[in-house]
Structures are given as C-alpha cells and as structure tokens.
Amino acid sequence: MPPSKPRIEPLPESQWNDETRALLESLRREGRVFNIFSTLARHPKLLKRWLVFGGHILSQSTLEPRHREIAILRMAWLSKAEYEWGHHVAIGKGVGLGDDDIRRILDGPDAAGWNHFESALLRAVDELNANTALSDPTWRALAERFGAEQLIDFVFTVGQYKLVSMALNTLGVQLEEGFEGFPQ
C-alpha cells in the first residue's frame, strides 16, 4: 500500500529559487500548485524534462481525450494510485466521462456497457500492465480504429501513467483536498 504521508515532502514555496518559481508558477491551477509538481520540484531538472513528455501525453497526443482518460483511469486503478485517480476523474468528467463510465472502469473490459472498442482499450491497459506487451487479438482490435501514431501514443500513455503511479505511490504524494479518492 502507498504510504499515508509523504516520504518526500512537497517543496515549500519559501524554498523556491527563481528557476523553480518560474516553473511552478506556470503550473499553478485554482490558486495552488499541485503536490505532484511541488514534490518533483525537489528534482527540478527531471521535472522540467518530464513536463515536456507528460505535456505531449496529456494535451498533444493523437488519442481522443475520452480514450486517453479511460486508459489513464484504468492504469491508476490497477496501480492503486489514488492521487492519479482523483485528478483524472476530474479531467475525465471534463472530457465527457460520466459517473457510470468511471464506475465501469473499476470492473474492467468485460463490464456491461462498454462498446467493443472501449472494451479493447481497457483490455489493452490490463495486458500492458500485466505483461508489458499486447496480445495479437488486442492489438488487432485497437488497430481497427487507431493508426500508427495513435497506437504508439496509446502505449506511451499507458506507460507514462504506470511510471507516474509508481512515483506517486512510492514518494507518498498526497491527494489534495477537493479531489475524489477511490470509491468506497
């Protein structure tokens, strides 16, 4: 289980140097800098470079936002990454995922209500998480709809959020107030 308190504390604003301040101020949302960013600010070179890759995955990817968020939420659930879950429930709702969709993500690819393609997306996340590869049938199901760039973006999206989940869980990054944790 992830720790219930930070193993590495977020860098307090009083300790931000000019470079860190410029970087973190650009990430301020709703009057605050989220804990993921202020924690990773303890390693500013990594944070700066990771933001480029993460930015592609989150906002420049060829995936439809709905598909991206289904994949991210499934990986957060499988990884027991409540921080990632909480933030991406909010993002998912913003791109049209409903409460029923979010509940079904917990049950996986065989849950009633998924169309063929979204079931394949969830199965692909499960396979990548368990095997670090996709089976031929799952690959073919994704390739029915995705072109080469989307297939690559999908694999990198799932991998990015497995990596982020591992970091969040291991570092003990805590979910901010106002975000939904895992369903009880």
N, C-alpha and C positions, 0 to 999 in steps of 0.2 A: 504494500500500500504506500502511496506517496506520503511524505511527511506532512504533519498538520501545521507546521510552521516553517518559515524559510530557513533553508540551510545556508543560502547566500542572500542577505538582505538587499532589497532594492537600494540603489544609491540615492541617499537623501539629496534634495535639491541644494542644500547648503554646501554639498561637496562637489557640485558640478563645476568643471572648469569651462572656459569659453567654448571649446570644441564640443564638449558634451552638452552644454546648454543649447547650442545651436541645433545639434542633432535631436535632442529630446523635445525641445520646444516645437520642432516641426511635427512631432508625433503626438502632441497634446490634443486630446479629444474631450469634449464636455468638461473643460477646465482641469483635466488631470492627465498625467502620463501613466499609462497602464503599467502594472507591475512587471510584465514580461520585458518591457523596454527598459525600465529603470533598473531591473536586475541585470540584464545583459549589458547595461552601461558600465558595469564593472569590468567589462572586456570590450572597450569601445571600438577597437579595430575589427573584431569579429562582428559586433553589432552593425557597424557601417556596411560591411560586405554582405552580411546575411540579409539586411533590409533590401538590397538590390534583388537578390534571388526571391525572397519572400514577396516582394512587391510584384514581381512577374507572376508568381503563382496566384496571388490574390487579386490582381487587377489587370494584368496584361495577358493572361492565359487565353488560349483559344477555346476553353471549355465554357459552356453556358453556366452562368452563376448557380442555377439550381443544381446542376450536376456536380459542380465543384463543391458546393456546400453539403450535398448528400455524402460525397466521398469523405470530406473533412470530418463531418459529424460521426460517420461510422468509424473512422480511424480514432477519433477522440474517445468514443465509447469502448472500442476494443482495447485501447491503450490505458483506459482508466484515467484519462487526462481531463479532470473536471474543469480546469481553467480553460482549456481549449474548447470543451463542450459549451461552457457558459457563453463565451464570446461568440462562438459560431452559431449557437441557437439564435442569438440576436441578429447576426448577419444573415443567417438562413431565412429568418422571418422577413427581413428586409428585401430579400430577393424572391419572396413568394412561397416559401415552405410554410405549410400550415401545421398546426399542433398535431394533427393526425399523421402527417408525414414524419414529423420529428419523433413521435412515439413509435412509428413503424421502423425507424432506423435502428432502434434498440433490438428489434426482433430479427432484423437481417433480411437477406434476399428472398426468403421463402414466405415472408409475411404477406397476408392477403392485402391487396390494394395497390401493389407495385405493378407498373406496366412491364413488359418483357425487358425493355432496355434498362430501366432503373433497377430492376432485379439483377441484371447482369452487372451494373455498376457496383452494387453492394457486394455481389459475389466476388468481383474483381478485387475490391478492397480486402475482403476476407482472405482471399488467396495470396495477395501480396503480403499481407500481414503474417500469414502462417508460413508461406513458402518462398517468399521473395521472388516469385515468378507467377505468371498466369498460365493456366491450363489452355490447351488449344481451343476447347469449346468456348471458354470465357473470352479469349482473345477474339475469336470469330464473332461472337455476339457484340463485342464493342466495335469491331471493325465494320460491322454492318452500317453503323452510323457515324463513327469517327474516322477522319482521315489521319494521315501520318502525324501531323503536328498535334492533333487532339490526343492521339494515343500516347505520344511522348509526354505531353502536358499532364495527362491523367496519371501516368506512372510517377512523374516527378511531384505531382500534387500529393499523392498518397505517401510517397517517401518523405517529402518535406514535413508533412504533419505527423508522421511517425517520429522523425527526428525531433521536432518541436515538442511532441508529447513526452518523449524520453527526457528532454532537457527540463521541461516544466516540472515533471514528476520528481526527477532526481534533485533539482535545485530547490524544490519546495515553493515554487511561485504560487502565491495565494490569489484566489479569485476575488476580485474587487466587489464591494457592496453594489447591489443593483443588477447583478447578473445571475441568471438561473443556474444552479448547480444541477447535478444529476437528479433525475426524477426519483422520488422516494418509493 
